Every structure is written in C-alpha cells, then in structure tokens.
C-alpha cells in the first residue's frame, strides 16, 4: 500500500519542479522580464530599449483576473481559485501551486508567483517569484527574478537584485546589497559581505576570495 503512495508523491514532486523550472525559463529569458496586461511578455529587444521607469510601470501593471484571500492547490490547474488570480492572505500548495501576485503566508511543496511575492514563503521544495518581493523565504530553493528585500534561507538562493541576507549552500545575485553566508556565494555587483568557501563579486578588482570577500 505504501509503494503506490510513495510513487504518486515522487511523480507529483517531479511534475511540480518541472513546471517551476518552466516558469523560471519563461520569466527570465536573459534580461529582467516585462509584463504587459494586453500582450503578455514583451519581446527581448523591446524590454532592453524601454527606459527603466517605463519597464517598472509595465511590470507593476500585471494584475490577476481577480483577487482571493485564500487559495488551495493540488497540482496546477487542479486548484481553486485558478492560477490567474492574485492571492492576499493564505495559500496551500499540496504539490504545486501558481498565482499571479502573492501577499501573505505561502506553504506546501512548490509555490510560484508569476509577478510579485510578499510575505513568508515557506514551501519545502521551492519558492519562486518572477518579479519583486519583500519578506522571508524558507525552502530548499528560493528564487526571485526581480528586486527582493528580506531574508532567504535554503540550499540554493537567488535574487536578481535587492537588499537582503542569504544563508544556504549556494547564494547568488546579479546586483546585491547585504550579506551572503554559504559554501558558494556569487554576485555580479555587491555592496556587502560574503562568508564562505568560494566568494565571488564580479565587478571587483579581485573578484574571487576564499573565506571572506567584501565590497563597500
């Protein structure tokens, strides 16, 4: 009796993580994504050409089809309400759940917000947001495609930019302010401190240092 249950759990976990990776690939094609409520993700060239303020306005304009104080998901699209909603409150992801914007407490196995995610994201396997966020991440993988302010605790942590603390085996960022504690710490640009076996700050004259690296 236990074997079918274990097999079903493994299949659901693999499917949830695969879907999460697909969302990451869709949201982060090489430059920070820009969403448009009418047309979806804009072409790469248009994203790069738009002034920063205009890109921010376009991203902020991404809203769900509706708003809900609670969401429950088995595996998207087996969830209520559907993945095109914004959540402000509580979300439970039995295996994999998806929404547009999230604000509140998120828990389960894999949770994805296609735009911003604020609050405490406590999914065991992965917490993923395509846009910006403020709050606390506790999971095996924590990933933000935009600007993040807060703390990330996991095996692998990533935020495209922001002001944060990261604690894990791997910590990474494109443009960070704050503190990274792990075995491998990487940042393209950083104002802050890294402690770990491998510490890399790309824009420094001496980009790699073991044990401790910093730039202010």
Secondary structure, DSSP 8 states (H G I E B T S, - for coil): -HHHHHHHHHHHHHHHHHHHHHHHHHH-SSS---EETTTEE--HHHHHHS-HHHHHHHHHT---SEEEEEEEEEETTEEES-TTEEEEEEEEEEEEEEES-EEEEEEEEEEEESS-EEEEEEEEEEEEESS-EEEEEESSEEEEEEEEEEEEESSEEEEEEEEEEEESSEEEEEEEEEEEESSEEEEEEEEEEEEEEEEEETTSSS-EEEEEEEE-
